[in-house]
Amino acid sequence: MKKHLFSLAIIGMLFFDGYTQNLNTPAEIFKIMEESSVMYEIQILEKEILPPDRTNLLNYNDVYRVKENNNYIVINYDVSGSTASYASKAEEYFEKKDYANARNMYLQALAIDSTYYEIMTYLGQTYYIEGDYENAINWYEKVIKLNFIDYMAHWFLADALSLKGDTERALDEITIAMILNRNNPRIKKSFDRIYESKKLKTTHWVFNPQMEIGLVDENKVKISFAEDWLSYAMAKAVWNFEPGYKEKKGVAKESYSSLEEKEAIAGLYLTMDKKKQKKLPEFKALSLAIDKKMLDEYIIYEIMLPDHPSIVYQLTEETILGIKEYVKTVRGGLK
């Protein structure tokens, strides 16, 4: 291992024993690197890494899910024949602002295919546009019961509830919509408006590791890091390039496990500058999430969903509701 001048904080085992199991400390990761057959070259990162453009990483409202045993099966809507014909006519009426006839066509389509749940969202939308919020809300709620991952239903329900003055439920629903489609800028506008009405924070920040790791040749890995990111970068390098490391953790070689993020995040938390922990929003949120036992929610919302938004389709309602509480209390600062 090529050594450069840097200091590694002496870390106790309290966090690792008390918060989660089967994690190596930064000191243990460092020892693995020193004793490895792989040469790890460590150097200071010379440039700031800007956040990636995620504008195209969006979920679309073209799927529903069903539960089989303990798994969710995600199914694309397959609209054809008479169902497609009625849906097409409904859209024509909708474009002409003839909402009564649009509703009639949507209902005809739904009568043929009762699993075409997004039609219910559109039905609700026709009532919403006409100012009939009660009927709109009823339809949105029907959709959510049948297909919880319909982000539009949660989003439109939040807007309708907000207009009716039910800001508490609106807050919950817009937060769920944001989780279901993490990078959608239009949802973010409604999110900001509803959060601001509740005097909650809407500061835009992203988890953006200042590090680069890569394979230089078959037995050499280069790690570049900015201040505070060394432990995170080392854990990531070991998980991705150390022979047999994943397998020892019970993870298949080509598979991904949230345990990787948890180990890297734990190292980051324990070695970060405590002054920055109070100032930088991503560090402050991490510290607060750990205090509130919401590390899993932090990892899913801040790290996994921005790059892989469709992961949400496999999350249980309970998990999504847990993330909702994280967003409200940690991101939003709800007391």
C-alpha positions as CSV (number, residue, x, y, z in Angstrom):
1,M,0.0,0.0,0.0
2,K,1.4,3.4,-1.0
3,K,1.4,5.6,2.1
4,H,0.9,9.4,2.2
5,L,1.0,11.7,5.2
6,F,-2.4,11.8,6.8
7,S,-3.8,10.9,10.2
8,L,-6.6,8.5,10.9
9,A,-8.7,9.2,14.0
10,I,-8.6,6.6,16.7
11,I,-12.1,5.3,16.7
12,G,-13.8,3.4,19.5
13,M,-16.3,0.6,18.9
14,L,-19.3,2.2,20.6
15,F,-21.0,3.3,17.4
16,F,-20.5,0.0,15.7
17,D,-21.6,-2.1,18.6
18,G,-24.5,0.1,19.6
19,Y,-26.0,1.0,16.3
20,T,-25.5,-1.9,14.0
21,Q,-23.5,-5.1,13.6
22,N,-21.0,-6.6,11.2
23,L,-19.3,-3.3,10.3
24,N,-15.6,-2.7,10.2
25,T,-14.2,0.5,11.7
26,P,-12.0,2.9,9.7
27,A,-9.0,1.5,11.5
28,E,-10.0,-2.0,10.5
29,I,-10.6,-1.0,6.9
30,F,-7.1,0.6,6.9
31,K,-5.5,-2.6,8.2
32,I,-7.2,-4.6,5.5
33,M,-5.8,-2.3,2.9
34,E,-2.3,-2.5,4.4
35,E,-2.3,-6.3,4.3
36,S,-4.0,-6.7,0.9
37,S,-2.5,-8.1,-2.2
38,V,-4.0,-5.1,-3.9
39,M,-1.9,-1.9,-3.9
40,Y,-4.1,1.0,-2.7
41,E,-2.7,4.4,-3.8
42,I,-4.1,7.2,-1.7
43,Q,-3.9,10.9,-2.6
44,I,-5.6,14.2,-2.1
45,L,-8.4,15.1,-4.5
46,E,-7.4,18.0,-6.6
47,K,-10.8,19.2,-7.8
48,E,-14.3,19.6,-6.4
49,I,-16.7,17.0,-7.6
50,L,-20.0,18.6,-8.7
51,P,-23.3,16.9,-8.2
52,P,-24.4,14.7,-11.1
53,D,-27.3,15.8,-13.4
54,R,-30.2,13.5,-12.4
55,T,-32.9,15.3,-14.4
56,N,-33.5,12.2,-16.5
57,L,-33.5,9.8,-13.6
58,L,-37.3,9.8,-13.1
59,N,-40.0,7.3,-12.4
60,Y,-43.1,7.3,-14.6
61,N,-46.6,6.6,-13.7
62,D,-46.9,3.6,-16.0
63,V,-46.6,0.7,-13.5
64,Y,-48.5,-0.9,-10.6
65,R,-47.4,-3.6,-8.2
66,V,-48.8,-6.7,-6.6
67,K,-47.5,-8.6,-3.7
68,E,-46.6,-12.3,-4.1
69,N,-45.4,-14.0,-1.0
70,N,-42.9,-11.5,0.5
71,N,-42.0,-9.8,-2.8
72,Y,-43.5,-7.1,-4.9
73,I,-44.0,-7.8,-8.6
74,V,-43.9,-4.5,-10.7
75,I,-46.1,-4.7,-13.7
76,N,-46.3,-2.2,-16.7
77,Y,-49.9,-1.2,-17.7
78,D,-50.8,-3.1,-20.8
79,V,-53.5,-1.1,-22.4
80,S,-55.0,-2.3,-25.7
81,G,-58.3,-2.9,-27.5
82,S,-61.4,-1.2,-26.2
83,T,-59.6,0.0,-23.0
84,A,-57.1,1.9,-25.1
85,S,-59.9,3.3,-27.3
86,Y,-61.9,4.7,-24.4
87,A,-58.7,6.0,-22.7
88,S,-57.8,7.8,-26.0
89,K,-61.2,9.3,-26.3
90,A,-61.1,10.4,-22.7
91,E,-57.8,12.3,-23.4
92,E,-59.4,14.0,-26.4
93,Y,-62.2,15.3,-24.2
94,F,-59.8,16.2,-21.5
95,E,-57.8,18.3,-23.9
96,K,-61.0,20.1,-24.9
97,K,-61.8,20.7,-21.2
98,D,-64.9,18.6,-21.5
99,Y,-64.4,16.9,-18.2
100,A,-67.8,15.3,-17.9
101,N,-67.3,13.3,-21.1
102,A,-63.7,12.6,-20.2
103,R,-64.9,11.1,-16.9
104,N,-67.4,8.9,-18.8
105,M,-64.7,7.6,-21.1
106,Y,-62.4,6.9,-18.2
107,L,-65.1,5.0,-16.4
108,Q,-65.8,2.9,-19.5
109,A,-62.1,2.0,-19.7
110,L,-62.0,1.2,-16.0
111,A,-65.1,-1.0,-16.4
112,I,-63.2,-3.2,-18.9
113,D,-59.9,-3.2,-17.0
114,S,-60.2,-2.7,-13.3
115,T,-56.4,-2.9,-12.8
116,Y,-55.9,0.2,-14.9
117,Y,-55.4,2.2,-11.7
118,E,-53.9,5.4,-13.2
119,I,-57.3,6.0,-14.9
120,M,-58.6,6.6,-11.4
121,T,-55.9,9.3,-10.9
122,Y,-57.1,11.0,-14.1
123,L,-60.7,10.8,-12.9
124,G,-59.7,12.5,-9.7
125,Q,-57.9,15.2,-11.8
126,T,-61.1,16.0,-13.7
127,Y,-62.9,16.7,-10.4
128,Y,-59.9,18.7,-9.1
129,I,-59.8,21.0,-12.1
130,E,-63.5,21.7,-11.6
131,G,-62.9,22.6,-8.0
132,D,-64.7,19.5,-6.6
133,Y,-62.0,18.6,-4.2
134,E,-64.1,16.0,-2.2
135,N,-64.6,13.8,-5.3
136,A,-61.0,14.4,-6.4
137,I,-59.7,13.3,-3.0
138,N,-62.0,10.2,-2.9
139,W,-60.5,9.0,-6.3
140,Y,-56.9,9.7,-5.3
141,E,-57.4,7.8,-2.1
142,K,-58.9,4.8,-4.0
143,V,-55.8,4.7,-6.2
144,I,-53.4,4.8,-3.3
145,K,-55.2,1.9,-1.6
146,L,-54.9,-0.2,-4.8
147,N,-51.5,1.0,-5.9
148,F,-49.5,2.7,-3.2
149,I,-46.6,3.5,-5.6
150,D,-48.7,5.8,-7.8
151,Y,-46.8,9.0,-7.1
152,M,-49.3,11.2,-9.0
153,A,-52.1,10.2,-6.8
154,H,-50.1,11.2,-3.7
155,W,-49.0,14.4,-5.3
156,F,-52.4,15.5,-6.5
157,L,-54.0,14.4,-3.2
158,A,-51.5,16.6,-1.4
159,D,-52.4,19.6,-3.5
160,A,-56.2,19.0,-3.0
161,L,-55.7,18.6,0.8
162,S,-53.6,21.7,0.9
163,L,-56.4,23.8,-0.8
164,K,-58.9,22.4,1.6
165,G,-56.7,23.5,4.5
166,D,-55.7,20.0,5.7
167,T,-52.0,20.8,5.8
168,E,-51.0,18.0,8.0
169,R,-52.2,15.3,5.6
170,A,-51.0,17.4,2.7
171,L,-47.5,17.3,4.3
172,D,-47.5,13.6,4.5
173,E,-48.8,13.0,1.0
174,I,-46.3,15.4,-0.7
175,T,-43.5,13.8,1.2
176,I,-44.5,10.3,0.0
177,A,-44.8,11.6,-3.6
178,M,-41.2,13.0,-3.3
179,I,-40.0,9.6,-2.1
180,L,-41.8,7.8,-4.9
181,N,-40.2,10.1,-7.6
182,R,-37.1,11.4,-5.9
183,N,-35.8,13.7,-8.7
184,N,-39.0,15.1,-10.1
185,P,-38.7,19.0,-10.2
186,R,-42.4,19.5,-10.5
187,I,-43.2,17.5,-7.3
188,K,-40.4,19.5,-5.6
189,K,-42.3,22.8,-6.3
190,S,-45.4,21.5,-4.5
191,F,-43.2,20.0,-1.8
192,D,-41.5,23.4,-1.2
193,R,-44.8,25.2,-1.2
194,I,-46.4,22.8,1.3
195,Y,-43.3,22.6,3.5
196,E,-42.9,26.4,3.6
197,S,-46.6,26.7,4.6
198,K,-45.7,24.6,7.6
199,K,-42.5,26.6,8.2
200,L,-40.3,23.6,7.5
201,K,-37.0,23.7,5.8
202,T,-36.7,23.2,2.0
203,T,-33.0,23.8,1.6
204,H,-31.7,22.0,-1.5
205,W,-28.7,19.9,-0.9
206,V,-27.5,16.5,-2.2
207,F,-25.2,13.8,-0.7
208,N,-22.2,14.4,-2.9
209,P,-19.0,12.4,-1.8
210,Q,-15.8,14.2,-2.6
211,M,-13.8,11.2,-3.6
212,E,-12.9,9.1,-6.7
213,I,-11.9,5.5,-6.7
214,G,-10.8,3.4,-9.7
215,L,-8.8,0.4,-10.9
216,V,-5.5,1.6,-12.3
217,D,-4.5,-2.0,-13.3
218,E,-5.3,-5.5,-12.2
219,N,-3.8,-5.1,-8.7
220,K,-3.7,-1.4,-8.2
221,V,-6.5,0.9,-7.0
222,K,-6.3,4.7,-6.9
223,I,-8.2,6.6,-4.2
224,S,-8.5,10.3,-4.3
225,F,-10.3,12.1,-1.5
226,A,-11.1,15.5,-0.1
227,E,-10.9,16.4,3.6
228,D,-13.4,14.4,5.7
229,W,-14.1,11.8,3.0
230,L,-11.1,9.5,3.5
231,S,-12.9,6.9,5.6
232,Y,-15.8,6.8,3.2
233,A,-13.5,6.4,0.2
234,M,-11.5,3.6,1.8
235,A,-14.6,1.6,2.7
236,K,-15.9,2.1,-0.9
237,A,-12.6,1.0,-2.3
238,V,-12.4,-2.1,-0.2
239,W,-16.1,-3.1,-0.9
240,N,-15.5,-2.7,-4.7
241,F,-12.0,-3.9,-5.2
242,E,-10.7,-6.0,-2.2
243,P,-10.8,-9.7,-3.3
244,G,-13.4,-11.7,-1.3
245,Y,-14.5,-8.8,0.9
246,K,-18.1,-8.8,-0.3
247,E,-18.4,-12.5,0.0
248,K,-17.1,-12.4,3.6
249,K,-19.9,-9.9,4.3
250,G,-22.5,-12.4,2.8
251,V,-22.9,-10.4,-0.4
252,A,-22.6,-12.0,-3.8
253,K,-19.7,-10.6,-5.9
254,E,-21.8,-8.7,-8.5
255,S,-24.5,-7.7,-6.0
256,Y,-25.1,-4.5,-4.1
257,S,-26.0,-4.4,-0.4
258,S,-27.0,-1.4,1.8
259,L,-24.4,-2.8,4.2
260,E,-21.8,-1.2,1.9
261,E,-23.3,2.2,2.4
262,K,-23.8,1.7,6.1
263,E,-20.1,0.8,6.6
264,A,-18.9,3.7,4.5
265,I,-21.3,6.2,6.2
266,A,-20.4,5.0,9.7
267,G,-16.7,5.7,8.9
268,L,-17.6,9.1,7.5
269,Y,-19.6,10.0,10.6
270,L,-16.9,9.0,13.0
271,T,-14.1,10.8,11.3
272,M,-15.8,14.0,10.0
273,D,-14.8,17.4,11.3
274,K,-17.2,18.2,14.2
275,K,-17.4,21.8,13.3
276,K,-18.5,20.9,9.7
277,Q,-20.9,18.4,11.2
278,K,-22.8,21.4,12.6
279,K,-22.6,23.5,9.4
280,L,-22.7,21.4,6.3
281,P,-26.3,20.2,5.7
282,E,-25.4,16.7,4.6
283,F,-23.2,16.1,7.7
284,K,-25.7,17.8,10.0
285,A,-28.5,15.6,8.6
286,L,-26.4,12.5,9.0
287,S,-25.6,13.3,12.6
288,L,-29.3,14.0,13.4
289,A,-30.4,10.9,11.5
290,I,-28.1,8.8,13.6
291,D,-29.3,10.4,16.8
292,K,-32.9,9.6,15.8
293,K,-32.0,6.0,14.7
294,M,-32.8,6.8,11.1
295,L,-29.6,5.9,9.4
296,D,-31.3,3.4,7.1
297,E,-33.8,6.1,6.0
298,Y,-30.9,8.5,5.4
299,I,-29.1,6.0,3.2
300,I,-32.2,5.1,1.2
301,Y,-33.4,8.7,0.6
302,E,-30.1,10.6,0.3
303,I,-27.9,8.0,-1.4
304,M,-29.8,5.2,-3.1
305,L,-33.0,6.8,-4.5
306,P,-31.4,9.8,-6.2
307,D,-29.3,7.4,-8.4
308,H,-31.8,4.5,-8.5
309,P,-35.3,5.9,-8.0
310,S,-37.0,2.7,-9.1
311,I,-35.7,1.0,-6.0
312,V,-38.8,2.5,-4.3
313,Y,-41.0,0.0,-6.1
314,Q,-39.6,-2.7,-3.9
315,L,-40.0,-0.9,-0.6
316,T,-42.7,-1.8,1.8
317,E,-45.3,0.8,2.8
318,E,-43.9,0.7,6.3
319,T,-40.4,1.5,5.0
320,I,-41.7,4.4,2.9
321,L,-43.6,5.8,5.8
322,G,-40.4,5.6,7.9
323,I,-38.6,7.5,5.2
324,K,-41.4,10.0,5.2
325,E,-40.8,10.7,9.0
326,Y,-37.1,11.1,8.2
327,V,-37.8,13.7,5.5
328,K,-40.1,15.6,7.8
329,T,-38.0,15.5,11.0
330,V,-34.5,15.6,9.7
331,R,-34.8,17.3,6.3
332,G,-37.7,19.5,7.2
333,G,-36.7,20.1,10.9
334,L,-40.2,19.2,12.2
335,K,-40.0,19.3,16.0
